[in-house]
Amino acid sequence: MSALIWFRNDLRVIDNESVYNSTKNHNSVIAYYNFNPKKFEETKWGFKKTERFRAQFLIESVSQLRNELLKLNISLIVDHDSNYFLLNELIKNRKIKDIYLQKEWTQEEILEEKFIESLNEIKFHYNYGQFLFNPNDLNHNINQTPEIFSNFRKNCEKNINVRPILPKPSILDKNNLFNKNYVIPDLKKLGLKKIDHDDRSAFIFLGGTKEGEKRIDDYFWKTNHLSNYKLTRNGLVGKYYSSRLSTWLSNGSLSSKMIYWKVREYEKEIKKNQSTYWLIFELIWRDFFKYISIKHGNKIFHTQGILNKEYKWNQNMKLIQAWCNGKTKHEFINSNMNELNKSGWMSNRGRQNVASYFAKDLKINWIIGAAYFESMLIDYDVHSNYGNWMYVSGVGNDPRDRKFDINWQAERYDPQKKYQKLWSN
Ligand SMILES: Cc1cc2nc3c(=O)[nH]c(=O)nc-3n(C[C@H](O)[C@H](O)[C@H](O)COP(=O)(O)OP(=O)(O)OC[C@H]3O[C@@H](n4cnc5c(N)ncnc54)[C@H](O)[C@@H]3O)c2cc1C
């Protein structure tokens, strides 16, 4: 009997439990991905839910995934339909009973699954492939996840081993392949404008596992920037101040485990120091926000956040537009927003500053800022984005509830105004 892999945020063949288990358990496997038009619609705030930078990256990622699946004799069926008509038809026509997919717990994904479940008799086989520390290996209930990052980190480091990379998946028989070729939509089909590359962007992001692996190779072995990561990670200009691996992680072209084990390899072969540890430390932050989001469910999308804290937020459209368009009174904020708008990228230092300015200086409902990031960021990840926004806005996991002094930050991290001059418009 045929099985189906439903790809969402796990767009890779390597170290993917859905691919590994389905090819181990079934002779016939098909794969499915949907560019659900709802994800590209305009939000109530007047901007798209997914803008062109991430959409283009996604198109490239799915296209590479399709090629990698073909090597296993698995056809990827690509859909562009909010009603999932094709998926239902496939399940019925091919008598599919088993669907393999990465576990998601945020509302949009759960609704998709419930809809398919309501129409078909199927069994979902879930996996926790987006984590570094697998929730099945926890020594406590997820609901007891510590609210303070360092407690969470120490517990994981002490009590959980990162699982090894999965073995290569089996190659199925050629008969498994479909004759029909499904077209991957382009930006125009998704209702988005084409991208004019801005030469000021130091980095060109290309989607797909192979491109992510190339970046690891470059950042780790070719240039040894990993050895200095802790010293450079607060940078703003250039290609190498941080790893930029968030982009491939966000749609699952790379797994967090793949990066972890490459760092360990580098430590054995080249050098082990505070910087190599720090990249893993940051990957644990990524896990932390995933655990927090499972624990608190939809609260991460509520203005009061996981602390249920009421502030007096405003929704001044003029201020919101000025922030989005890089037209505030702070050059440092504007340059970061300009970079985001022209390239889909912003450094971690930039993100902290513009978010703090939005929520703590302008006192605008942080949900709107988070939604704008969701639209624009090439590496948008629901848990990291809403988790960090809550953290910075005083409704999340920051025990000190800090506010950034924007002038001080600009002085400290961009003393010669190199960055501000670069992205002045
Ligand atoms: C307001 C705000 C919104 C953010 N939204 C996102 C988002 O949508 N998607 C996203 O991936 N990250 C988000 N981050 C976290 C962080 O800014 C990015 O992960 C990081 O800048 C990506 O660059 P990098 O891959 O070069 O990171 P590196 O510095 O090289 O770090 C390595 C990896 O560690 C993880 N990481 C690093 N910092 C964080 C962090 N603070 N929280 C969670 N994981 C982290 C990322 O997976 C990253 O790829 C946000 C941060 C803030 C303050």
The ligand as a Gaussian input file, in Angstrom:
#p B3LYP/6-31G(d) Opt

LIG

0 1
 C       12.478000      40.276000      17.094000
 C       13.224000      39.071000      16.589000
 C       12.635000      38.248000      15.627000
 C       13.318000      37.103000      15.171000
 N       12.710000      36.318000      14.207000
 C       13.348000      35.192000      13.801000
 C       12.754000      34.342000      12.820000
 O       11.649000      34.580000      12.316000
 N       13.465000      33.240000      12.409000
 C       14.692000      32.920000      12.952000
 O       15.270000      31.914000      12.559000
 N       15.237000      33.681000      13.905000
 C       14.630000      34.809000      14.342000
 N       15.218000      35.588000      15.280000
 C       16.466000      35.114000      15.947000
 C       17.780000      35.572000      15.322000
 O       17.772000      36.953000      15.082000
 C       18.070000      34.844000      14.024000
 O       17.950000      33.454000      14.218000
 C       19.493000      35.113000      13.547000
 O       19.700000      36.485000      13.394000
 C       19.724000      34.408000      12.238000
 O       21.001000      34.671000      11.745000
 P       22.102000      33.540000      11.682000
 O       21.565000      32.297000      11.107000
 O       23.275000      34.160000      11.023000
 O       22.343000      33.304000      13.223000
 P       23.634000      32.805000      14.015000
 O       24.030000      33.912000      14.913000
 O       24.651000      32.257000      13.120000
 O       23.041000      31.665000      14.959000
 C       22.967000      30.288000      14.560000
 C       21.547000      29.810000      14.653000
 O       21.075000      29.876000      15.993000
 C       19.684000      30.213000      16.007000
 N       19.476000      31.466000      16.720000
 C       20.366000      32.472000      16.885000
 N       19.822000      33.442000      17.651000
 C       18.573000      33.048000      17.950000
 C       17.514000      33.606000      18.710000
 N       17.606000      34.788000      19.312000
 N       16.368000      32.929000      18.786000
 C       16.211000      31.729000      18.188000
 N       17.186000      31.138000      17.482000
 C       18.332000      31.786000      17.365000
 C       19.270000      30.366000      14.555000
 O       18.691000      29.167000      14.117000
 C       20.578000      30.644000      13.844000
 O       20.577000      30.246000      12.507000
 C       14.586000      36.769000      15.731000
 C       15.159000      37.612000      16.685000
 C       14.491000      38.750000      17.103000
 C       15.139000      39.621000      18.130000

